Structures are given as C-alpha cells and as structure tokens.
Amino acid sequence: MTYCTIDLVKKFAQQSYDKWETTFANNAEYEAFISTILIPKADEFIDNEVGHDFNQHLEQTEYLDGNGKFEISPKHLPILSVSKLYTNDDYMGKGTWTLESADDYVVYDEKIMFEDGFKKGWKNIKLIYSYGYASVPEIVKTVSAQIVINLLRYMIAMKMTSPFITRPGTFGNVELAVPEFEAFPLILRRQLDPFRHVRFETG
C-alpha cells in the first residue's frame, strides 16, 4: 500500500506532463513515472525516518521475554488487536504453553496488562496480534505527496530526466541524484514526530 496517490500529487504540484517538454510522451507515462518511481521512494524516506511502515500487519506471532511485571510491550506498534496470549511454564520457553483467557488481560496504552503477571524468562511469552495502521494517516499522505513534488521540482529545475543516477565505478549501484535535504527537508520530518515509537524501560 502506497501512502499517497497520483491525484494527490497532481493536486498539490499543479504540473502536467508537458512541463517536462520531451521527457514524457503523454500523461500516462507521466503518471506511471510518479506511481512506480517517485511515490515508492517517498514512502521509503518516511519509513526510514520513523523506523516502521504504515501498513496493517494481521495475526503476527511474536515471542517476548517475561519481565516479572504485570505489563509487557510488543515490538511493533500501534497494537490493533490481540488474538491470543500464551505463557510458558519454563523460564526458557521450553515447557508447556498455556493459552490465557482473554478475560485475564487487556490492551492499555500500547501495553498488554496481564492480571497474573509475566514471569521472568527468555521467550516464554507468545503473542499473536495485529498491529500497524488500518489506513494511512492523513499527514503521512501529505508528507509523501510533498516529497514527490520536491523531487519533481528539483528535476525540472536541474533539467533531469530521472531522480536517480548510476555513478561510474559503483558496479551498477543506483543512487538518488536529488539531495535528500531538498527532497525531505526538516520541516517535513517534524510532521512525522507523533509516529516515532520510542520505548523507555524502567527497572
């Protein structure tokens, strides 16, 4: 799932394919370039910036270390739902797995609260849950579209036919020719601050 659409890019950019002179033969080529080249690159910038994607991940299995507390945090956020919670009677997770009743735990503040507490151990908690985003947040769509527009404008200004180049001696490695600060400036990065998932563990 891409984070923005061609229509959103064109709405913000207000530039048609003929702005590129002979680069694109028609509007179809122009839209294909945006959807297959520029939008994926913009989404990659965003994922790298916040450390996760904005897709929906359903029924994922994760093994966690018991921490001796009544709450535990999975690796991925935000939590959409918890399907099953298992605990193991061996601290190394090599014993018998017990499926815990859904009445005994609850998801609160992106943590799983378990009334019996999580015994300390290594991979002795098994969680089956869904996480991510049912739909891409509006601000993420906007940031993605703006990155695409920045790439387009830079290419037009520099009379480039592609935002990528293959430098001599790099054995075919393709690099972004547009400076990252031009495509993804600080003002756009700050718009993504609410989606930076940082964990602080307390003893």
TORDREN-268311 format. One record per residue (C-alpha): residue number from 0; y, x, z. Coordinates in Angstrom, 3 decimals. Layout:
% residues N
+-----+----------+----------+----------+
| num |       yy |       xx |       zz |
+-----+----------+----------+----------+
| NUM |        Y |        X |        Z |
...
+-----+----------+----------+----------+
% end
This chain:
% residues 203
+-----+----------+----------+----------+
| num |       yy |       xx |       zz |
+-----+----------+----------+----------+
|   0 |    0.000 |    0.000 |    0.000 |
|   1 |    3.325 |    1.471 |   -1.062 |
|   2 |    6.341 |    0.982 |    1.165 |
|   3 |    8.868 |   -0.238 |   -1.376 |
|   4 |    8.852 |   -1.957 |   -4.748 |
|   5 |   10.326 |   -1.189 |   -8.136 |
|   6 |   12.534 |   -4.262 |   -7.805 |
|   7 |   13.999 |   -2.977 |   -4.531 |
|   8 |   14.664 |    0.455 |   -6.058 |
|   9 |   16.332 |   -1.053 |   -9.117 |
|  10 |   18.386 |   -3.421 |   -6.945 |
|  11 |   19.794 |   -0.511 |   -4.925 |
|  12 |   20.067 |    2.006 |   -7.765 |
|  13 |   21.740 |   -0.236 |  -10.360 |
|  14 |   20.500 |    2.119 |  -13.106 |
|  15 |   18.450 |    1.142 |  -16.140 |
|  16 |   16.127 |    3.339 |  -18.155 |
|  17 |   18.733 |    4.083 |  -20.857 |
|  18 |   20.753 |    6.063 |  -18.279 |
|  19 |   18.197 |    8.756 |  -18.968 |
|  20 |   19.027 |    8.995 |  -22.667 |
|  21 |   15.771 |   10.022 |  -24.392 |
|  22 |   13.668 |   10.634 |  -21.256 |
|  23 |   12.127 |    7.152 |  -21.288 |
|  24 |   11.315 |    5.227 |  -24.428 |
|  25 |   11.598 |    1.872 |  -22.709 |
|  26 |   11.854 |    0.086 |  -19.388 |
|  27 |    8.067 |    0.060 |  -18.944 |
|  28 |    7.954 |    3.880 |  -18.968 |
|  29 |   10.871 |    3.984 |  -16.523 |
|  30 |    9.159 |    1.611 |  -14.079 |
|  31 |    5.842 |    3.438 |  -14.379 |
|  32 |    7.584 |    6.713 |  -13.513 |
|  33 |    9.117 |    5.154 |  -10.413 |
|  34 |    5.916 |    3.471 |   -9.225 |
|  35 |    3.427 |    6.277 |   -9.905 |
|  36 |    5.561 |    9.380 |   -9.226 |
|  37 |    8.628 |    8.691 |   -7.116 |
|  38 |    7.546 |    5.962 |   -4.689 |
|  39 |    4.377 |    7.830 |   -3.580 |
|  40 |    6.480 |   10.955 |   -2.971 |
|  41 |    8.989 |    8.953 |   -0.909 |
|  42 |    6.182 |    7.437 |    1.158 |
|  43 |    4.714 |   10.900 |    1.703 |
|  44 |    8.071 |   12.104 |    3.058 |
|  45 |    8.109 |    9.207 |    5.511 |
|  46 |    4.505 |    9.674 |    6.680 |
|  47 |    5.082 |   13.381 |    7.303 |
|  48 |    8.289 |   12.665 |    9.186 |
|  49 |    6.780 |   10.236 |   11.718 |
|  50 |    3.234 |   11.602 |   11.768 |
|  51 |    1.448 |    8.443 |   10.634 |
|  52 |    1.362 |    5.890 |    7.845 |
|  53 |    2.452 |    2.256 |    7.806 |
|  54 |   -0.810 |    0.752 |    6.624 |
|  55 |   -3.183 |   -1.520 |    8.502 |
|  56 |   -6.446 |    0.036 |    9.754 |
|  57 |   -9.074 |   -2.504 |   10.754 |
|  58 |  -12.122 |   -2.152 |   13.028 |
|  59 |  -11.824 |    1.586 |   13.606 |
|  60 |  -14.103 |    3.371 |   16.084 |
|  61 |  -12.619 |    5.950 |   18.426 |
|  62 |  -14.214 |    7.919 |   21.266 |
|  63 |  -11.947 |    8.667 |   24.219 |
|  64 |  -12.151 |   10.854 |   27.303 |
|  65 |  -12.257 |    8.878 |   30.539 |
|  66 |   -9.264 |    9.819 |   32.689 |
|  67 |  -10.127 |    8.350 |   36.070 |
|  68 |   -7.335 |    5.773 |   35.751 |
|  69 |   -7.082 |    2.054 |   35.104 |
|  70 |   -5.345 |    2.557 |   31.759 |
|  71 |   -6.059 |    4.586 |   28.658 |
|  72 |   -4.211 |    5.225 |   25.395 |
|  73 |   -5.916 |    5.381 |   21.998 |
|  74 |   -4.870 |    7.972 |   19.465 |
|  75 |   -3.349 |    5.557 |   16.953 |
|  76 |   -0.505 |    3.093 |   17.438 |
|  77 |    0.568 |    0.359 |   17.381 |
|  78 |   -2.516 |   -1.489 |   18.603 |
|  79 |   -3.110 |   -4.717 |   16.685 |
|  80 |   -6.253 |   -5.830 |   18.496 |
|  81 |   -9.252 |   -4.555 |   20.443 |
|  82 |  -12.625 |   -5.850 |   19.266 |
|  83 |  -14.960 |   -4.053 |   21.651 |
|  84 |  -14.760 |   -1.658 |   24.573 |
|  85 |  -17.813 |    0.326 |   25.653 |
|  86 |  -18.243 |    2.613 |   28.664 |
|  87 |  -20.978 |    5.183 |   29.151 |
|  88 |  -22.728 |    5.819 |   32.474 |
|  89 |  -22.894 |    9.562 |   31.725 |
|  90 |  -19.722 |   11.643 |   32.005 |
|  91 |  -20.687 |   13.468 |   28.805 |
|  92 |  -21.210 |   10.194 |   26.938 |
|  93 |  -24.954 |   10.799 |   26.572 |
|  94 |  -26.166 |    7.882 |   28.676 |
|  95 |  -26.304 |    4.139 |   28.169 |
|  96 |  -23.400 |    2.337 |   26.529 |
|  97 |  -22.233 |   -0.881 |   28.177 |
|  98 |  -20.202 |   -3.450 |   26.269 |
|  99 |  -17.447 |   -4.552 |   28.618 |
| 100 |  -16.332 |   -8.173 |   28.781 |
| 101 |  -13.055 |   -8.941 |   27.067 |
| 102 |  -12.061 |  -10.711 |   30.299 |
| 103 |  -12.011 |   -7.369 |   32.101 |
| 104 |   -9.405 |   -5.557 |   30.005 |
| 105 |   -6.098 |   -6.277 |   28.355 |
| 106 |   -3.744 |   -4.504 |   25.949 |
| 107 |   -0.346 |   -3.894 |   27.506 |
| 108 |    2.481 |   -1.568 |   26.425 |
| 109 |    0.208 |    0.129 |   23.844 |
| 110 |   -2.358 |    0.925 |   26.535 |
| 111 |   -5.710 |   -0.623 |   27.416 |
| 112 |   -5.800 |   -1.745 |   31.048 |
| 113 |   -9.353 |   -1.987 |   32.470 |
| 114 |   -9.875 |   -3.564 |   35.880 |
| 115 |  -12.880 |   -1.355 |   36.760 |
| 116 |  -11.039 |    1.831 |   35.764 |
| 117 |  -12.147 |    4.501 |   33.308 |
| 118 |  -14.464 |    7.077 |   34.896 |
| 119 |  -13.589 |   10.670 |   34.131 |
| 120 |  -15.658 |   12.143 |   31.349 |
| 121 |  -15.823 |   13.524 |   27.826 |
| 122 |  -16.069 |   10.976 |   25.010 |
| 123 |  -17.526 |    8.467 |   27.450 |
| 124 |  -15.333 |    5.600 |   26.230 |
| 125 |  -15.954 |    3.951 |   22.851 |
| 126 |  -13.240 |    1.739 |   21.437 |
| 127 |  -13.391 |   -0.456 |   18.345 |
| 128 |   -9.908 |   -1.596 |   17.478 |
| 129 |   -7.399 |   -2.306 |   14.744 |
| 130 |   -4.081 |   -0.513 |   14.549 |
| 131 |   -1.127 |    0.010 |   12.270 |
| 132 |    1.148 |   -2.479 |   10.564 |
| 133 |    0.258 |   -5.852 |    9.131 |
| 134 |    3.335 |   -5.470 |    6.933 |
| 135 |    5.708 |   -2.586 |    6.244 |
| 136 |    8.825 |   -2.792 |    8.459 |
| 137 |   11.975 |   -3.653 |    6.518 |
| 138 |   13.794 |   -0.461 |    7.500 |
| 139 |   10.862 |    1.618 |    6.199 |
| 140 |   11.040 |   -0.211 |    2.866 |
| 141 |   14.753 |    0.542 |    2.689 |
| 142 |   14.337 |    4.233 |    3.564 |
| 143 |   11.583 |    4.612 |    0.958 |
| 144 |   13.727 |    2.990 |   -1.725 |
| 145 |   16.706 |    5.174 |   -0.805 |
| 146 |   14.624 |    8.347 |   -1.098 |
| 147 |   13.547 |    7.259 |   -4.576 |
| 148 |   17.177 |    6.608 |   -5.520 |
| 149 |   18.188 |   10.039 |   -4.208 |
| 150 |   15.501 |   11.645 |   -6.360 |
| 151 |   16.664 |    9.699 |   -9.409 |
| 152 |   20.334 |   10.548 |   -8.889 |
| 153 |   19.628 |   14.220 |   -8.394 |
| 154 |   17.516 |   14.322 |  -11.529 |
| 155 |   20.249 |   12.608 |  -13.546 |
| 156 |   22.925 |   14.945 |  -12.211 |
| 157 |   20.831 |   18.032 |  -12.973 |
| 158 |   19.526 |   16.633 |  -16.287 |
| 159 |   15.914 |   16.943 |  -15.114 |
| 160 |   13.048 |   15.015 |  -16.667 |
| 161 |   10.841 |   15.325 |  -13.571 |
| 162 |   11.403 |   15.997 |   -9.869 |
| 163 |    8.504 |   18.470 |   -9.945 |
| 164 |    8.072 |   21.951 |  -11.363 |
| 165 |    5.240 |   24.450 |  -11.678 |
| 166 |    6.573 |   27.855 |  -10.718 |
| 167 |    5.270 |   30.922 |  -12.606 |
| 168 |    2.583 |   32.799 |  -10.710 |
| 169 |    1.631 |   29.887 |   -8.458 |
| 170 |   -1.633 |   29.117 |  -10.274 |
| 171 |   -0.569 |   25.633 |  -11.275 |
| 172 |    0.747 |   24.542 |   -7.875 |
| 173 |    3.303 |   21.790 |   -8.379 |
| 174 |    6.400 |   21.871 |   -6.183 |
| 175 |    9.229 |   19.440 |   -5.599 |
| 176 |   12.233 |   20.689 |   -7.535 |
| 177 |   14.678 |   18.452 |   -5.684 |
| 178 |   15.864 |   19.976 |   -2.380 |
| 179 |   14.390 |   17.991 |    0.488 |
| 180 |   17.767 |   17.617 |    2.208 |
| 181 |   19.032 |   15.917 |   -0.955 |
| 182 |   16.105 |   13.502 |   -1.166 |
| 183 |   15.600 |   12.858 |    2.534 |
| 184 |   18.797 |   13.623 |    4.478 |
| 185 |   19.142 |   13.444 |    8.246 |
| 186 |   20.823 |   10.033 |    8.167 |
| 187 |   17.641 |    8.544 |    6.668 |
| 188 |   15.346 |   10.442 |    9.029 |
| 189 |   17.155 |    8.978 |   12.022 |
| 190 |   16.415 |    5.476 |   10.789 |
| 191 |   12.746 |    6.213 |   11.484 |
| 192 |   13.215 |    7.223 |   15.144 |
| 193 |   11.738 |    3.942 |   16.512 |
| 194 |    8.450 |    4.733 |   14.759 |
| 195 |    7.876 |    8.159 |   16.281 |
| 196 |    4.904 |    7.684 |   18.598 |
| 197 |    5.189 |   10.197 |   21.418 |
| 198 |    2.787 |   10.266 |   24.347 |
| 199 |    3.658 |   11.595 |   27.799 |
| 200 |    0.588 |   12.004 |   30.008 |
| 201 |    1.138 |   12.046 |   33.748 |
| 202 |   -1.198 |   13.600 |   36.254 |
+-----+----------+----------+----------+
% end
